[in-house]
Amino acid sequence: MKKKAIALRYNEREPAPRIVAKGADRIAELIVKIAREQGIHVEQDPLLAQTLMGFEVGDCIPEEMYEVVAQILAFVYKLKTGEWHGEEKDSG
């Protein structure tokens, strides 16, 4: 099975997360390497990656993918804010 990677960016001004990079094999490895170097969370979901490979870079994710992507984004947000382990960061 080929390794695949999809990079998504979410901007509140857009209707949905947008595909900003995608690739297989060596390109997938490069996408993951760059993400990790930039401190970007890498989620492994082969089914989601395979599904999103059918769309083009620059496309917003389709509406039928909103729920699964929203769950991933919520998880990443909780990791970043420390809420995942009940370690909420100080708000003040």
C-alpha distances in whole Angstrom, upper triangle without the diagonal:
4,6,9,13,16,19,22,26,28,32,35,36,33,33,29,26,25,22,23,20,16,14,10,10,13,15,13,14,17,18,17,19,22,22,22,25,27,27,24,23,19,18,14,14,10,12,15,12,11,15,16,14,16,19,21,22,25,25,26,24,25,27,25,23,26,26,23,23,26,26,23,26,29,27,26,30,31,29,31,35,35,35,32,34,37,38,39,40,44,45,48
4,6,10,13,17,20,23,26,29,32,34,31,31,27,24,23,19,20,16,13,10,6,6,10,11,9,11,14,14,14,17,19,19,20,22,24,24,22,21,17,16,14,13,10,12,14,11,10,14,14,12,15,17,18,19,22,22,24,22,23,26,24,22,25,26,22,22,25,25,22,25,28,26,25,29,30,28,30,33,33,34,31,34,37,37,38,39,43,43,46
4,7,10,14,17,20,23,27,30,31,29,29,25,22,21,17,17,14,11,9,6,5,8,9,6,8,11,11,11,13,16,15,16,19,20,21,18,17,13,13,10,11,8,12,13,9,10,13,13,11,15,17,18,17,21,21,22,20,22,25,23,21,23,24,20,19,23,22,19,22,25,23,22,25,27,25,26,30,30,31,28,30,34,34,35,35,39,40,43
4,7,10,13,17,20,23,26,28,25,25,21,18,17,13,14,11,8,6,4,6,9,8,5,8,11,9,10,13,14,14,15,18,19,19,17,16,12,12,10,10,8,10,10,6,7,11,10,8,12,13,14,14,17,17,18,16,19,21,20,17,20,21,18,17,20,20,17,19,22,21,20,23,25,23,24,28,29,29,27,30,33,33,33,34,37,38,41
4,7,10,13,16,20,23,24,22,22,19,15,14,11,11,8,6,6,6,8,10,8,5,8,9,7,7,11,11,11,13,15,16,16,13,13,9,10,9,9,9,11,10,6,9,11,9,8,12,13,13,12,15,15,16,15,17,20,19,16,18,19,16,14,18,18,15,16,20,18,17,20,22,21,21,25,26,27,25,27,30,30,30,31,34,34,37
4,6,10,13,16,19,21,18,18,15,12,10,7,8,6,4,7,9,12,13,10,8,11,11,8,9,12,12,11,13,16,15,16,13,12,10,10,10,10,10,11,9,6,9,10,7,7,11,10,10,9,12,12,12,11,14,17,17,14,15,17,14,12,15,16,13,14,18,17,16,18,21,20,20,23,25,26,24,27,29,30,29,30,33,33,35
4,7,10,13,17,18,16,17,14,10,8,6,6,5,6,9,12,14,15,11,10,12,11,7,9,12,10,8,12,14,12,13,10,10,9,10,12,12,13,15,12,9,13,13,10,11,14,12,11,9,11,11,12,11,15,17,18,14,15,17,15,12,14,16,13,12,16,16,14,16,19,18,18,21,23,24,22,26,28,28,27,27,30,30,32
4,7,10,13,15,12,13,10,6,5,5,6,7,9,12,15,18,18,15,13,15,15,11,12,15,13,11,14,16,14,14,11,11,10,11,13,13,15,15,12,11,14,13,10,12,14,12,12,9,10,10,9,9,12,15,16,12,12,14,13,9,12,14,11,10,14,14,12,14,17,17,17,19,22,22,21,25,27,26,25,25,28,27,30
4,7,10,12,10,12,9,5,5,7,7,9,12,16,19,21,21,18,16,18,17,13,14,16,14,12,15,16,13,14,11,12,12,13,16,16,18,19,15,14,18,17,13,15,17,14,14,11,10,11,9,10,14,15,17,14,13,16,15,11,12,14,12,10,13,15,12,13,17,17,16,18,21,21,21,25,26,26,24,24,26,25,28
4,6,9,8,9,7,4,6,9,10,13,15,19,22,25,25,21,20,22,21,17,17,20,17,15,17,19,16,16,13,13,15,15,18,18,20,20,16,16,20,18,15,18,19,16,16,14,12,12,9,10,13,14,16,14,12,14,14,10,10,13,12,9,12,14,12,12,15,16,15,17,20,20,20,24,25,24,23,22,24,23,26
4,5,6,8,8,7,8,11,12,15,18,22,25,28,28,24,23,25,23,19,20,22,20,17,20,21,18,18,15,16,18,19,22,22,24,24,20,20,23,21,18,21,22,18,18,15,13,13,11,12,15,16,19,16,14,16,17,14,13,16,15,12,14,17,15,14,17,19,17,18,21,22,22,26,26,26,23,23,25,23,25
4,5,7,8,9,11,15,15,19,21,25,28,31,31,28,26,28,27,23,24,26,23,20,23,24,21,20,18,19,21,21,24,24,26,26,22,22,25,23,20,23,24,21,20,18,16,15,12,14,16,16,19,17,14,16,17,14,13,16,16,13,14,17,16,14,17,19,17,18,21,21,22,26,26,26,23,22,24,21,24
4,7,9,10,11,15,16,19,22,26,29,32,32,29,27,30,28,24,26,28,25,22,25,26,23,23,20,22,23,24,26,26,28,27,24,24,27,24,21,24,24,21,20,18,15,15,12,15,16,16,20,18,16,18,20,17,16,19,19,16,18,21,19,18,21,23,21,22,25,25,26,30,30,29,26,26,27,24,26
4,6,7,8,12,13,17,19,23,26,30,30,26,25,28,26,23,24,26,24,22,25,26,23,23,20,21,22,22,24,24,25,24,21,21,23,21,18,20,21,17,17,15,12,11,9,11,13,13,16,15,13,16,18,15,14,18,18,15,17,20,19,18,22,23,22,23,26,26,26,30,30,30,28,27,29,27,29
4,7,9,13,15,18,20,24,27,30,31,27,26,28,28,24,25,28,26,23,26,28,25,25,22,22,22,22,24,23,24,23,19,20,22,19,17,20,19,16,16,16,13,11,8,9,10,10,13,13,10,14,16,13,13,16,17,15,17,20,19,18,22,24,23,24,27,26,26,30,30,31,28,28,30,28,31
4,6,10,12,15,17,21,23,27,28,24,22,25,25,21,22,25,23,20,23,25,22,22,19,18,19,18,20,19,21,19,16,17,19,16,14,17,17,14,14,14,11,9,6,6,8,8,11,10,8,11,12,10,10,13,13,12,14,17,16,16,19,21,20,22,25,24,24,28,28,29,27,27,29,27,30
4,7,9,12,14,17,20,23,24,21,19,21,21,17,18,21,19,16,19,21,19,19,15,15,15,15,17,16,18,17,14,14,17,15,12,14,15,13,13,11,10,9,6,6,9,10,12,10,8,11,12,8,9,12,11,10,13,15,14,14,18,19,18,20,23,22,22,26,27,27,25,26,28,27,29
4,6,9,11,15,18,21,22,18,17,20,19,15,17,20,18,16,19,21,18,19,15,16,16,16,18,17,18,18,14,13,16,14,11,13,13,10,10,8,6,6,4,6,9,12,14,12,11,14,14,11,12,16,14,13,16,18,16,17,21,21,20,23,25,25,25,29,30,30,28,28,31,29,32
4,6,7,11,14,18,18,15,14,17,16,12,14,17,15,14,17,19,17,18,15,15,14,15,16,15,16,16,12,11,13,12,8,10,11,8,7,5,5,6,6,7,10,13,15,12,13,16,15,12,14,17,15,14,18,19,17,18,22,22,21,24,26,27,26,29,31,31,30,30,32,31,34
4,7,11,14,17,17,13,13,15,14,10,13,15,13,12,16,17,15,16,13,15,14,15,17,17,18,18,15,13,15,15,11,12,14,11,9,5,6,8,9,11,14,17,19,16,16,19,18,14,17,19,17,15,19,20,18,19,22,22,21,24,26,27,27,30,32,31,30,30,32,31,34
4,7,11,13,13,9,9,12,10,7,10,13,11,11,14,16,15,16,14,15,13,15,15,16,16,17,14,12,14,14,11,10,12,11,9,6,8,10,12,12,16,19,20,17,18,21,19,16,18,20,17,17,21,21,19,21,24,23,22,25,27,28,27,31,33,32,32,31,34,34,36
4,7,10,11,8,7,10,10,8,10,13,12,12,15,17,17,18,15,16,13,14,14,14,13,14,12,9,10,12,9,7,10,9,8,7,10,11,13,13,16,19,19,16,18,20,18,16,19,20,17,18,22,21,20,22,25,24,24,27,29,30,28,31,34,33,33,33,36,36,39
4,7,8,5,5,9,9,8,10,13,13,13,16,18,18,20,17,17,14,15,14,14,13,15,13,10,10,13,11,8,11,11,11,10,13,15,16,16,18,22,22,19,21,23,20,18,22,23,20,21,24,24,22,25,27,26,26,29,31,32,30,33,36,35,35,35,39,39,41
4,6,5,5,8,10,9,11,13,15,15,17,19,20,21,19,19,15,16,14,14,12,14,14,10,10,13,12,9,12,14,14,13,17,18,20,18,21,24,23,20,23,24,21,20,24,24,21,22,26,25,23,26,29,27,27,31,32,33,31,33,36,36,37,37,40,41,43
4,6,5,6,9,10,11,12,14,15,17,18,20,21,20,19,16,17,15,15,13,16,16,13,13,16,15,13,16,17,17,17,20,21,23,22,24,27,26,24,26,27,24,23,26,26,23,24,28,26,25,28,30,28,28,32,33,34,31,34,37,37,37,38,41,42,44
4,5,5,6,9,10,10,12,14,15,16,18,20,19,19,16,18,16,18,16,19,19,15,16,19,18,15,18,19,18,17,21,22,24,23,26,29,29,26,28,29,26,24,27,28,24,25,29,27,25,28,30,28,28,32,33,34,32,34,37,37,38,37,41,41,44
4,5,5,6,9,10,11,12,14,15,16,18,17,17,15,16,16,17,16,18,17,14,15,17,15,13,16,16,15,14,17,19,21,20,23,26,26,23,25,27,24,22,25,26,22,23,27,25,23,26,28,26,26,30,31,33,31,33,36,36,36,36,39,39,42
4,5,5,6,9,10,11,12,14,15,17,15,15,12,13,12,13,12,15,14,11,12,15,13,11,15,15,15,14,17,18,19,19,21,24,24,21,23,24,21,19,22,22,19,20,23,22,20,23,25,23,24,27,28,30,28,30,33,33,33,33,36,37,40
4,6,5,6,9,10,11,12,14,15,14,14,11,13,13,15,14,17,17,13,15,18,17,15,19,19,19,17,20,21,23,22,25,27,27,24,25,26,23,21,24,24,20,21,24,23,20,24,26,23,23,27,28,29,27,29,33,32,33,33,36,37,39
4,5,5,6,8,10,10,12,14,13,14,12,15,15,17,17,20,19,15,17,20,18,16,19,19,18,16,19,21,22,22,25,28,28,25,26,27,24,22,25,25,21,22,25,23,21,24,26,23,23,27,28,30,28,30,33,32,33,32,35,36,38
4,6,5,6,9,10,11,12,11,12,10,12,13,15,15,18,16,13,15,17,15,14,17,17,15,13,16,17,18,18,22,24,25,21,22,24,21,18,21,21,18,18,21,20,18,20,23,21,20,24,25,27,25,28,31,30,30,30,33,33,36
4,6,5,6,9,10,11,9,9,7,10,10,13,14,17,15,13,16,18,16,15,19,19,18,16,18,20,20,19,23,25,25,21,22,23,20,18,20,20,16,17,20,18,16,19,21,18,18,22,23,25,23,25,28,27,28,28,31,31,34
4,5,5,6,9,10,10,11,10,13,14,17,17,20,19,16,19,22,19,19,22,22,21,18,21,22,23,23,26,28,29,25,26,26,24,21,23,23,19,20,22,21,18,21,22,20,19,23,24,26,24,26,29,28,29,28,31,32,34
4,5,5,6,9,8,11,10,14,15,18,19,22,20,17,20,22,19,19,22,21,20,17,18,21,21,21,25,27,28,24,25,26,23,21,23,23,19,19,22,20,17,19,22,19,18,22,23,25,24,27,29,28,28,27,30,30,33
4,5,5,6,5,7,7,11,13,16,17,20,18,15,19,20,18,18,21,20,19,16,18,19,19,19,23,25,25,22,22,23,20,17,19,19,16,15,18,17,13,16,18,16,15,19,20,22,21,23,26,25,25,24,27,27,30
4,5,5,5,7,7,11,13,16,18,21,19,17,21,23,20,21,24,23,23,20,21,23,23,22,26,28,28,24,24,25,22,19,21,20,17,16,19,17,14,16,18,15,14,18,19,21,20,22,24,23,23,23,26,27,29
4,6,8,10,11,15,17,20,21,24,23,20,24,25,23,23,26,25,24,21,22,25,25,25,28,30,31,27,27,28,25,22,24,24,20,19,21,20,16,18,20,17,16,19,20,23,22,24,27,25,25,24,27,28,29
4,5,9,11,14,17,20,22,24,22,20,24,25,22,23,26,24,23,20,20,23,22,23,26,28,29,25,25,26,24,20,21,22,18,17,19,18,14,16,18,16,14,17,19,21,21,23,25,23,23,22,24,25,27
4,6,9,13,16,19,21,24,21,20,24,25,22,23,26,25,24,21,22,24,23,23,26,28,28,24,24,24,22,19,20,19,16,15,17,15,12,13,15,12,10,14,15,18,17,19,22,20,20,19,21,22,24
4,6,10,13,16,18,20,18,17,20,21,19,20,23,22,21,18,19,20,19,19,22,24,24,21,20,21,18,15,16,16,13,12,14,13,9,11,13,11,10,14,15,17,16,19,21,20,20,19,22,23,25
4,6,10,13,15,18,16,15,19,20,18,19,22,21,22,19,20,21,19,18,22,23,23,19,18,18,16,13,14,14,10,10,12,10,7,10,11,9,9,13,14,15,14,16,19,18,19,19,22,23,25
4,7,10,12,15,13,12,15,17,15,16,20,19,20,18,19,20,19,17,21,22,22,18,18,18,15,13,15,14,10,11,14,11,9,13,14,12,13,16,17,18,16,19,21,21,22,22,26,26,29
4,6,9,12,10,10,13,15,14,15,19,19,20,18,20,20,18,16,19,20,19,15,16,15,12,11,13,11,8,10,12,10,9,13,14,12,14,17,17,18,15,18,21,21,22,23,26,27,30
4,6,9,9,8,11,13,13,14,17,18,20,19,21,21,20,17,19,21,19,16,17,16,13,12,15,13,10,13,15,13,12,16,17,15,17,20,20,21,18,20,23,24,25,26,30,31,34
4,6,5,6,9,10,11,12,15,16,18,18,20,19,18,15,17,18,16,13,15,14,10,10,14,12,10,13,15,13,14,17,18,17,19,22,22,22,19,22,25,26,27,28,32,32,35
4,6,5,6,9,10,10,13,15,17,18,20,19,19,16,17,19,17,14,17,16,13,13,17,15,13,16,19,17,17,21,22,21,23,26,26,26,23,26,29,30,30,32,35,36,39
4,5,5,6,9,10,12,14,17,18,20,18,18,14,15,16,14,11,15,14,11,12,16,15,13,17,19,18,19,22,23,22,24,27,27,27,24,27,30,31,31,33,36,37,40
4,5,5,6,9,10,12,14,15,17,15,14,11,12,13,12,9,11,12,8,9,12,12,11,13,16,16,16,19,20,20,22,25,25,25,22,26,28,29,29,31,34,34,37
4,5,5,6,9,10,12,13,15,14,14,12,13,16,14,11,14,15,12,11,15,15,13,15,18,17,17,20,22,21,22,25,26,26,24,27,30,30,30,31,35,35,38
4,6,5,7,10,13,14,17,15,16,13,14,16,14,12,16,16,14,14,17,18,16,18,21,21,20,24,25,25,26,29,30,30,27,30,33,34,34,35,38,38,42
4,5,6,8,11,13,15,13,13,10,10,13,11,9,13,14,12,12,16,16,15,17,20,20,20,23,25,25,26,29,30,29,27,31,33,34,34,35,38,38,41
4,5,6,8,10,12,10,10,8,9,12,11,9,12,14,12,11,14,16,14,16,19,19,19,21,24,24,24,27,29,28,27,30,32,33,32,33,36,36,39
4,5,7,9,12,11,12,11,12,15,15,13,16,18,15,14,18,19,17,19,22,22,21,24,26,26,27,30,31,31,29,32,35,35,35,36,39,38,42
4,7,10,12,10,12,10,11,14,14,13,16,18,16,16,19,21,19,21,24,24,24,26,29,29,29,32,34,34,32,35,37,38,37,38,41,41,44
4,7,9,7,9,8,9,13,13,12,14,17,16,15,18,20,19,19,23,24,23,25,28,28,28,31,33,32,31,35,37,37,36,37,40,39,42
4,6,6,9,10,11,15,16,15,17,20,19,17,20,22,20,20,24,25,24,25,29,28,28,31,33,33,32,36,38,38,37,37,40,39,41
4,6,9,10,13,16,18,16,17,20,19,16,19,21,19,19,23,24,22,23,27,26,26,29,31,32,31,34,36,36,35,35,37,36,39
4,7,9,12,15,17,16,16,20,19,16,18,21,20,18,22,24,22,23,26,26,25,28,31,31,31,34,36,35,34,34,36,35,37
4,6,8,12,14,13,13,17,17,14,16,19,18,18,21,23,21,22,26,26,26,28,31,31,30,34,35,35,34,34,36,35,38
4,6,9,11,10,10,14,14,11,13,16,16,15,18,20,19,20,23,24,24,26,28,28,27,31,32,33,31,31,33,32,35
4,7,8,6,7,11,11,9,11,14,13,13,16,18,18,19,22,23,23,25,27,26,26,29,31,31,30,31,33,32,35
4,5,6,7,10,11,10,12,15,15,15,18,20,20,21,24,25,26,27,29,28,27,31,32,33,32,33,36,34,37
4,5,5,8,10,10,11,14,15,15,17,19,20,21,23,25,25,27,29,27,27,30,31,32,31,32,34,33,36
4,6,7,9,10,11,13,15,16,17,19,20,21,23,25,26,27,29,27,26,30,31,32,31,33,35,34,38
4,6,6,6,8,10,11,12,14,16,17,18,20,22,23,24,26,25,23,27,28,30,28,30,33,32,35
4,6,5,6,9,10,10,12,14,15,16,18,20,21,22,24,22,21,25,26,27,26,27,30,29,32
4,6,5,6,9,10,10,12,14,15,16,19,20,21,22,20,19,23,24,25,24,26,29,28,31
4,5,5,7,9,10,11,13,14,16,17,19,20,21,20,18,21,23,25,24,26,29,28,32
4,5,5,6,9,10,11,12,14,15,16,18,20,19,17,21,23,24,23,24,27,26,30
4,5,5,6,9,10,10,12,14,15,16,18,16,16,19,20,22,20,22,24,23,27
4,5,5,6,9,10,11,12,14,15,16,15,13,17,18,19,19,21,24,23,27
4,5,5,6,9,10,11,12,14,15,14,13,16,18,19,19,20,23,23,27
4,5,5,6,9,10,11,12,14,13,13,16,18,18,17,18,21,21,24
4,5,5,6,9,10,11,12,10,10,14,15,16,14,16,19,18,22
4,5,5,6,9,10,10,9,8,11,13,14,14,15,19,19,23
4,5,5,6,9,10,10,9,12,14,14,14,15,18,18,22
4,5,5,6,8,8,9,12,13,13,11,12,15,15,18
4,5,5,6,5,5,9,9,10,9,10,14,14,18
4,6,5,6,5,8,10,10,10,11,15,16,19
4,6,8,8,11,12,11,10,10,13,14,17
4,6,8,10,10,8,6,6,9,10,13
4,6,7,7,5,5,6,10,12,15
4,6,5,5,5,7,11,12,15
4,6,7,8,11,14,16,19
4,5,8,11,14,16,20
4,6,9,12,14,17
4,6,9,12,15
4,7,8,12
4,6,9
4,6
4
